[in-house]
Amino acid sequence: MSQTANAAQAVGSPLSAAGSSSTSSVPASDQPKTGSDAAATSNAAPNAAQAAGNGNGNGNGNGNGPRPRAARPTLDPAWTVDDSNVLYNVRGWGKGFFDVNRKGHVVVRPTKEPAREIDLLDVVLGLRERGLRTPVLLHFSDLLQRRLLDIRDAFEGAIKDNGYRGRYLAVFPIKVNQQRRVVEEIRDYGRDHGYGLEVGSKPELLAVMGMTTETPDRLIICNGFKEDRYIEFVTLAAKLGRTIIPVIENLTELRLIVRYAEQYGIRPRIGVRVNLSTPGAGRWRHSSGIKAKFGLSLSEVLEVLDFLKSRGMQDCLQLLHCHMGSQIHDIRQVNSGVNELARIYVELAKAGAGMRYLDVGGGMGIDYDGSQTNFEFSTNYTLQEYASNIVYKIMSVCDEEGVDHPTIVTESGRAMVAQQSVLVFDVLGANRLDRFQVPTTLEAEFGADAEIPRPVIDLWEAYSMVSERRLLECYHDALQARDEALSLFSVGYMSLKERALVERLFWATCAKIRDKCREMPSIPEELQDLESAVSDTYFCNLSIFQSLPDIWAISQLFPIVPIHRLDEKPTRKATLADLTCDSDGKIDRFVDDHDIKKTLELHELREGEEYFIGAFLVGAYQETLGDLHNLFGDTHVAHVRLDENNQWWIDEIVEGDSVREVLHYVQYDATRLAMDVRKEVERAVRSKAMTAAESHQLVKAYEAGLAGYTYLECESHLD
Ligand SMILES: Cc1ncc(COP(=O)(O)O)c(C=O)c1O
């Protein structure tokens, strides 16, 4: 893969190469919004502690970590934290869980109560005192608990309001976040409400079996491909007394289930996954439909029932399942999918199957941009609306056909766990393309008698003549002169000094045109990419491939916001680049209200002071998808709780990978490597290339490196 683009490369690249095009969102549906979600986005008043600038938590103290300066003057006195809140739409995507306090720091409100909050900067600095540096993934366990309750309340509320006569059961698909701690929390927080777990593979099943031994009645749903041994194990688990339902994805599985049921003398609970004809929507639309990877056609579902009938086992077919895709952004898709599913359910029940469970799968979306619209990174519905529509649709279809109301099962993954995780990383430095200074005259640069190449003169003129009336003309002239200069340089007719001036003049001209564009009500189409082309690059201490792989792999959007200094106006616009030597290791698409923006507003970096950025809503799918590109390993993970006195505390720390560990993953023996380095060093001492003391220093540094974090660990990188 190619190397990270730097300023010099950028000079040679046309502006058209910068960023992807914007995507407009479709206006919100006219479905009514519910009270509970509206309340979640309301503006909560800061509490007294905030107003007094009084941080809580046990993270502060006499640590050595850099601190934000007290009472820092704002560059624009008119700018307030409310302006930052609007700019980054924190309350929109935060849904009551995230906000900005009076100090200009992002806070987490794990229970949505305005008086109970955790200051993210406080946590990051507190971790620093405990020897844990950024990048760090923060898990907010109380937030997860609250989210599980919200989902349960929404369904139970809908059941009560509609007079539905069945139950609701949530099962968590562990592939969405397999981290032991997260699954345990869901198991424990869901204890009183019977939360179950969904597995999609044999390893996942074995993990879940081992961690639910104390709660054998918990529903375990087995999706995905199942071979002989897997099905034998599921059969024995059922015999053990577990409430376990294998969901048939193909007819071979059915035969195996029946064979083992007969062999072990049990009557299994069996599920069947059907492919709906309702078209999917959004990025994962191919999860449903006749060509979907999983699930049976209607004819095959009937074959399943006939086969079971032929064995006198039709009462064992108890669950009907479908999965309409993830991040469903339009409620109409949920409505029509559930309607079709319910129709199939009642027909199976009437045909003699022992139907009891209707599993609508996952798919409930997250409003990543906070716009609450029918946009692929948003949702045009609330949690309450989602639950009400599902309950109501199933009930009306069953009532029409005189079929008992089933237990409704959902497999929401993203909607359960996305919000509980925040990735915080520090900025190492910035590259500014508009920093280039140009001389007052060309003579001042080259001397009065110098023979200046024509393209340099043309560029100089383009730069000098920039005005609102001639923006496009100057831009075209600058592009042409720049290209001619590059050609001259490549055939040896231009000096390095002249070439360097071309670079400065070109970017200074672009910056001047960009500044003019900022003052204009509408920008000519050709210049619309200029803002992102001239934007800064902020280099960040993280690996996109390890910590935010969905950004790279599927162009996922997450809200990304500085976690402090939000009482100051951000004066820079930037894209983010990670530590990897890969040009894909960048973030150049950011959530915007109803749109995608190519740059993020950030603050000017200050010498000797760290700058922290948070990526929010990252708890779904990301955590086990990351890879070891450039051997950057897992980041530290801290599980943060809030006690009754509103003090945050660290419940558990999972240290990130050391260099030694990542080397081991790719089959290096770090001890062996260290021994070989030691031998080479000894040879250097013998040949007097280095002193014994220097050799000791080198070996010490090598061993410390092996034991250390894979990310940059220095105190402050900004200068
Ligand atoms: C069968 C099944 N159930 C549930 C889910 C979870 O979906 P989501 O995270 O969108 O709720 C998935 C995800 O792809 C899935 O394949």
The ligand as a MOL file (V3000), in Angstrom:
LIG
                    3D

  0  0  0     0  0            999 V3000
M  V30 BEGIN CTAB
M  V30 COUNTS 16 16 0 0 0
M  V30 BEGIN ATOM
M  V30 1 C -28.4300 -12.8160 12.5530 0
M  V30 2 C -28.0710 -11.4910 13.1000 0
M  V30 3 N -28.7060 -11.0540 14.1960 0
M  V30 4 C -28.4040 -9.8480 14.7400 0
M  V30 5 C -27.4560 -9.0330 14.1770 0
M  V30 6 C -27.1670 -7.7030 14.8250 0
M  V30 7 O -27.5630 -6.6420 14.0120 0
M  V30 8 P -27.5560 -5.1720 14.5810 0
M  V30 9 O -26.2330 -4.9580 15.2160 0
M  V30 10 O -27.7620 -4.3120 13.4030 0
M  V30 11 O -28.6760 -5.0290 15.5510 0
M  V30 12 C -26.7910 -9.4450 13.0380 0
M  V30 13 C -25.7880 -8.5570 12.4300 0
M  V30 14 O -25.4350 -8.5740 11.3230 0
M  V30 15 C -27.1010 -10.7050 12.4820 0
M  V30 16 O -26.4790 -11.1620 11.3910 0
M  V30 END ATOM
M  V30 BEGIN BOND
M  V30 1 1 1 2
M  V30 2 1 2 3
M  V30 3 2 2 15
M  V30 4 2 3 4
M  V30 5 1 4 5
M  V30 6 1 5 6
M  V30 7 2 5 12
M  V30 8 1 6 7
M  V30 9 1 7 8
M  V30 10 2 8 9
M  V30 11 1 8 10
M  V30 12 1 8 11
M  V30 13 1 12 13
M  V30 14 1 12 15
M  V30 15 2 13 14
M  V30 16 1 15 16
M  V30 END BOND
M  V30 END CTAB
M  END
